């Protein structure tokens, strides 16, 4: 969360909610660490990177506190040879540029079928121009990198990649601006393929088949989402059955987070647990059984209390048959 958003929430929450119900504490990692060490919570919900998520998990385990971790990861996109490329590119570029690529479900890297790779660059350039004009830096709709530290991290990636920057690549540290950038001829071991990019940089890898794309996806940690662009339902089913991710989506990216009646969350390195809609209520609730018993002792005297008798055993057999349907209510 950006400092401005944090400050706004810190100002608004006390206006509408009692401090005994909800409190907002702003601070850096040291503040979070202090809270984890000194306070006992019923549940800890964390959104962020895998490294800090692991530290939160360790701290929570010391007090046996359950956690929900939403950690992100490298969400892959596969484009099959049969798609409407105009539609696919628009949806992928929208996902990659939303909030300047700084969302956990952004398209992280693109696995493109080799048959359509020759026309991909032109379609991407056309789409970026359509969305943001000739100079994205002047567009009021294009965000900026959250701080200089992350700006430096992203520009270092562009310096170290062995791929070819064929779209964008420009940057301005004073404006924390990085242009929408697409890097072609990237291999699986490239620096851009190691960690979640979390910025407006899209690596493109050429693949010969869906099975090769699946192999590449499975060579990495489980992502928060997998996006498959194809008109062939059997191809999508192959990805669905052969990969593991928090979610999988056909012919779009990122917008599954807007559907309130499905769970949202990761698996493996992309997270633990889920939320959204009713699933948020369930996540933040404890299912506490409440049992009400009468003082009638007739059955207890027959089968529960000592001494045990053959007559009591007969009563027990009878009660167990009844309990199959009544959930032991007879006891």
C-alpha positions as CSV (number, residue, x, y, z in Angstrom):
1,X,0.0,0.0,0.0
2,X,1.3,3.5,-0.9
3,X,2.0,5.9,1.9
4,X,-0.8,8.2,0.7
5,X,-3.3,5.4,0.8
6,X,-2.2,4.3,4.2
7,X,-2.6,7.9,5.5
8,X,-6.0,8.2,4.0
9,X,-7.2,5.0,5.7
10,X,-5.7,6.1,9.0
11,X,-7.7,9.3,8.8
12,X,-11.0,7.8,7.6
13,X,-11.3,4.7,9.8
14,X,-11.4,6.5,13.2
15,X,-14.2,8.8,11.8
16,X,-16.6,5.9,11.3
17,X,-15.5,3.0,13.5
18,X,-15.0,2.8,17.2
19,X,-11.4,2.4,18.2
20,X,-12.2,-0.7,20.2
21,X,-13.4,-2.4,16.9
22,X,-10.8,-1.3,14.5
23,X,-7.4,0.5,14.8
24,X,-5.0,1.6,12.1
25,X,-1.3,1.6,12.8
26,X,1.0,3.0,10.1
27,X,4.7,2.2,10.0
28,X,7.4,0.2,8.2
29,X,8.6,-3.3,8.7
30,X,10.0,-2.6,12.2
31,X,6.5,-1.6,13.4
32,X,5.0,-4.8,12.0
33,X,7.7,-6.9,13.6
34,X,7.1,-5.2,17.0
35,X,3.3,-6.0,16.7
36,X,4.0,-9.6,15.8
37,X,6.3,-10.0,18.8
38,X,4.3,-8.2,21.4
39,X,0.7,-8.8,20.5
40,X,-1.4,-12.0,20.3
41,X,-3.9,-12.1,17.5
42,X,-6.7,-14.5,16.6
43,X,-5.6,-14.4,12.9
44,X,-3.0,-12.6,10.9
45,X,-3.7,-11.5,7.3
46,X,-0.7,-10.4,5.3
47,X,-0.4,-9.2,1.7
48,X,3.0,-8.8,0.2
49,X,6.1,-10.7,-1.0
50,X,7.1,-14.2,-0.3
51,X,10.2,-13.3,1.7
52,X,8.3,-11.2,4.3
53,X,5.4,-13.6,4.2
54,X,7.7,-16.4,5.4
55,X,8.8,-14.2,8.3
56,X,5.2,-13.4,9.2
57,X,4.5,-17.2,9.1
58,X,7.4,-17.9,11.4
59,X,6.4,-15.2,13.9
60,X,2.8,-16.4,13.9
61,X,3.8,-20.0,14.5
62,X,5.5,-19.1,17.8
63,X,2.1,-18.2,19.2
64,X,0.1,-20.8,17.1
65,X,-1.7,-17.9,15.3
66,X,-3.4,-18.9,12.0
67,X,-2.5,-16.9,9.0
68,X,-3.8,-15.9,5.6
69,X,-0.9,-15.0,3.3
70,X,-1.5,-13.4,-0.1
71,X,1.9,-13.4,-1.7
72,X,1.6,-13.0,-5.5
73,X,4.4,-14.4,-7.6
74,X,5.0,-14.7,-11.3
75,X,1.6,-15.0,-13.1
76,X,2.2,-16.5,-16.5
77,X,0.2,-15.8,-19.7
78,X,0.1,-18.2,-22.6
79,X,-1.1,-17.1,-26.1
80,X,-2.1,-20.0,-28.4
81,X,-1.9,-19.8,-32.2
82,X,-5.6,-19.6,-32.7
83,X,-6.6,-16.5,-30.7
84,X,-7.9,-13.1,-31.7
85,X,-4.6,-11.4,-31.2
86,X,-6.1,-7.9,-31.0
87,X,-8.3,-9.0,-28.1
88,X,-5.6,-11.0,-26.3
89,X,-3.0,-8.2,-26.5
90,X,-5.4,-5.5,-25.2
91,X,-6.3,-7.6,-22.2
92,X,-2.7,-8.6,-21.5
93,X,-1.4,-5.1,-21.8
94,X,-4.2,-3.7,-19.6
95,X,-3.2,-6.2,-16.9
96,X,0.5,-5.4,-17.2
97,X,0.0,-1.6,-17.1
98,X,-2.7,-1.4,-14.4
99,X,-1.2,0.6,-11.6
100,X,2.1,0.5,-13.6
101,X,2.2,-3.3,-13.2
102,X,2.2,-3.0,-9.4
103,X,-0.6,-5.5,-8.6
104,X,-0.2,-9.0,-7.4
105,X,-2.2,-10.6,-10.3
106,X,-0.6,-8.6,-13.1
107,X,0.6,-10.6,-16.1
108,X,4.2,-11.2,-15.2
109,X,5.6,-12.9,-18.3
110,X,4.2,-14.0,-21.7
111,X,4.6,-17.4,-23.3
112,X,3.8,-16.8,-27.0
113,X,3.2,-19.5,-29.6
114,X,5.9,-19.2,-32.2
115,X,3.4,-19.0,-35.1
116,X,2.1,-15.6,-34.0
117,X,5.3,-14.2,-32.5
118,X,6.3,-12.3,-35.7
119,X,3.2,-10.0,-35.5
120,X,3.1,-9.6,-31.7
121,X,5.5,-6.6,-31.4
122,X,3.4,-4.5,-33.8
123,X,0.1,-5.3,-32.0
124,X,1.6,-4.5,-28.6
125,X,2.9,-1.1,-29.9
126,X,-0.5,-0.3,-31.4
127,X,-2.3,-1.2,-28.2
128,X,0.0,0.9,-25.9
129,X,-0.4,3.9,-28.3
130,X,-4.2,3.4,-28.2
131,X,-4.2,3.3,-24.4
132,X,-1.7,5.9,-23.5
133,X,-0.9,8.0,-26.6
134,X,2.4,8.6,-28.3
135,X,4.1,9.5,-25.0
136,X,2.9,7.4,-22.0
137,X,4.7,9.7,-19.6
138,X,2.3,12.5,-20.4
139,X,-0.8,10.3,-20.1
140,X,-2.9,11.1,-17.0
141,X,-3.9,7.4,-16.9
142,X,-0.5,5.9,-16.5
143,X,0.8,5.4,-12.9
144,X,4.3,5.8,-11.5
145,X,6.6,3.4,-9.6
146,X,5.9,3.6,-5.9
147,X,9.3,4.8,-4.8
148,X,12.9,5.3,-5.9
149,X,14.1,1.9,-4.4
150,X,11.6,0.0,-6.6
151,X,12.4,2.2,-9.5
152,X,16.1,1.3,-9.2
153,X,15.3,-2.4,-8.8
154,X,13.3,-2.3,-12.1
155,X,15.9,-0.4,-14.1
156,X,18.6,-2.7,-12.9
157,X,16.6,-5.6,-14.3
158,X,16.5,-3.9,-17.7
159,X,20.3,-3.4,-17.5
160,X,20.9,-7.0,-16.7
161,X,18.5,-8.8,-19.0
162,X,20.0,-10.6,-22.0
163,X,16.7,-10.2,-23.9
164,X,16.0,-7.5,-26.5
165,X,14.1,-4.4,-25.3
166,X,12.0,-3.9,-28.5
167,X,9.2,-1.8,-26.9
168,X,9.7,1.1,-24.4
169,X,12.7,0.9,-22.1
170,X,12.8,4.6,-21.3
171,X,12.9,5.8,-17.7
172,X,13.0,9.0,-15.6
173,X,14.1,8.7,-12.0
174,X,12.9,12.2,-11.1
175,X,9.4,11.3,-12.2
176,X,9.7,7.6,-11.0
177,X,8.5,6.8,-14.6
178,X,9.3,3.6,-16.5
179,X,7.8,3.3,-19.9
180,X,5.6,0.3,-20.8
181,X,8.4,-2.1,-21.8
182,X,8.4,-5.4,-23.7
183,X,11.5,-7.6,-23.8
184,X,11.7,-10.2,-26.5
185,X,14.1,-13.2,-26.9
186,X,14.1,-13.9,-23.2
187,X,15.2,-17.4,-22.0
188,X,14.1,-19.3,-19.0
189,X,17.2,-18.4,-17.0
190,X,17.1,-14.7,-17.6
191,X,17.1,-12.2,-14.7
192,X,13.5,-11.2,-15.7
193,X,12.3,-14.8,-15.1
194,X,13.6,-15.2,-11.5
195,X,11.3,-13.1,-9.3
196,X,8.0,-11.3,-9.6
197,X,8.6,-8.2,-11.7
198,X,5.9,-5.9,-10.1
199,X,6.4,-3.2,-12.7
200,X,5.5,-2.3,-16.4
201,X,8.1,-4.8,-17.9
202,X,6.8,-7.8,-19.9
203,X,9.3,-10.5,-20.9
204,X,8.2,-12.6,-23.9
205,X,9.3,-16.2,-24.4
206,X,8.6,-18.1,-27.6
207,X,7.2,-21.6,-27.3
208,X,6.4,-24.3,-29.8
209,X,3.4,-25.8,-28.1
210,X,1.1,-25.6,-25.1
211,X,3.0,-28.5,-23.5
212,X,6.2,-26.5,-23.6
213,X,4.4,-23.6,-22.0
214,X,3.1,-25.9,-19.3
215,X,6.6,-27.2,-18.7
216,X,8.0,-23.7,-18.2
217,X,5.2,-22.8,-15.8
218,X,5.7,-25.9,-13.7
219,X,9.5,-25.3,-13.5
220,X,8.7,-22.3,-11.3
221,X,6.9,-21.8,-8.0
222,X,3.1,-22.0,-8.0
223,X,1.7,-18.6,-9.1
224,X,-1.3,-16.6,-7.9
225,X,-2.9,-17.1,-11.3
226,X,-2.4,-18.7,-14.7
227,X,-3.9,-16.9,-17.8
228,X,-4.5,-19.0,-21.0
229,X,-5.6,-17.3,-24.3
230,X,-7.0,-20.0,-26.6
231,X,-10.2,-20.9,-28.5
232,X,-9.6,-24.6,-27.9
233,X,-11.2,-25.7,-24.7
234,X,-9.1,-28.9,-24.6
235,X,-5.9,-26.7,-24.6
236,X,-7.3,-24.8,-21.6
237,X,-8.2,-28.1,-19.9
238,X,-4.6,-29.2,-20.3
239,X,-3.4,-26.2,-18.4
240,X,-6.1,-26.6,-15.8
241,X,-5.2,-30.2,-15.1
242,X,-1.4,-30.0,-15.5
243,X,-0.6,-26.8,-13.6
244,X,-1.3,-25.6,-10.0
245,X,-2.1,-22.0,-9.1
246,X,-4.4,-19.9,-7.0
247,X,-6.7,-19.4,-10.0
248,X,-6.7,-20.1,-13.7
249,X,-8.5,-17.9,-16.3
250,X,-9.3,-18.4,-20.0
251,X,-9.0,-15.5,-22.4
252,X,-8.4,-12.7,-19.8
253,X,-6.1,-11.5,-17.1
254,X,-6.5,-10.1,-13.5
255,X,-10.2,-9.4,-13.7
256,X,-11.2,-12.5,-11.8
257,X,-10.4,-10.5,-8.6
258,X,-13.6,-8.5,-9.3
259,X,-15.9,-11.5,-9.0
260,X,-17.2,-11.4,-5.4
261,X,-18.6,-15.0,-5.2
262,X,-15.4,-16.9,-5.9
263,X,-12.4,-17.3,-3.5
264,X,-9.3,-15.4,-4.1
265,X,-5.9,-16.6,-2.8
266,X,-2.7,-18.4,-3.6
267,X,-1.2,-21.8,-3.2
268,X,2.4,-22.7,-2.2
269,X,4.7,-19.8,-2.6
270,X,1.8,-17.6,-3.8
271,X,0.0,-17.8,-0.5
272,X,-2.1,-19.6,2.1
273,X,-5.9,-19.3,2.5
274,X,-8.4,-17.2,0.6
275,X,-10.9,-14.4,0.9
276,X,-13.3,-12.1,-1.0
277,X,-17.1,-12.0,-0.5
278,X,-18.5,-14.7,1.8
279,X,-15.0,-16.3,1.9
280,X,-13.7,-13.2,3.8
281,X,-16.4,-13.7,6.4
282,X,-15.5,-17.4,6.8
283,X,-11.8,-16.6,6.9
284,X,-12.2,-14.1,9.7
285,X,-14.7,-16.2,11.6
286,X,-14.3,-19.1,14.0
287,X,-16.8,-21.9,13.6
288,X,-17.7,-22.4,17.3
289,X,-20.1,-25.3,18.0
290,X,-22.8,-24.4,20.6
291,X,-24.5,-27.4,22.3
292,X,-27.6,-27.2,24.5
293,X,-28.4,-30.2,26.7
294,X,-31.4,-31.0,28.8
295,X,-31.2,-32.4,32.3
296,X,-33.1,-35.6,31.3
297,X,-31.0,-38.6,32.4
298,X,-32.9,-41.6,31.2
299,X,-30.6,-42.5,28.3
300,X,-27.5,-41.6,30.3
301,X,-28.5,-44.0,33.0
302,X,-29.0,-46.8,30.5
303,X,-25.8,-46.6,28.4
304,X,-23.5,-43.8,29.6
305,X,-22.7,-44.3,33.2
306,X,-21.1,-47.2,35.0
307,X,-21.6,-50.1,35.5
308,X,-21.8,-51.3,31.9
309,X,-24.4,-54.1,31.3
310,X,-25.7,-56.2,28.4
311,X,-28.9,-54.2,28.6
312,X,-26.9,-51.0,28.2
313,X,-25.1,-52.5,25.2
314,X,-28.5,-53.2,23.5
315,X,-29.5,-49.6,24.2
316,X,-26.2,-48.3,22.7
317,X,-26.7,-50.3,19.5
318,X,-30.2,-49.0,19.2
319,X,-29.1,-45.4,19.8
320,X,-26.3,-45.6,17.3
321,X,-28.7,-46.7,14.6
322,X,-30.9,-43.7,15.4
323,X,-27.8,-41.4,15.4
324,X,-27.0,-42.2,11.8
325,X,-29.8,-39.8,10.8
326,X,-30.1,-37.5,13.9
327,X,-26.4,-36.7,14.5
328,X,-26.3,-38.2,18.0
329,X,-29.2,-36.0,19.2
330,X,-30.6,-38.9,21.1
331,X,-27.6,-38.8,23.4
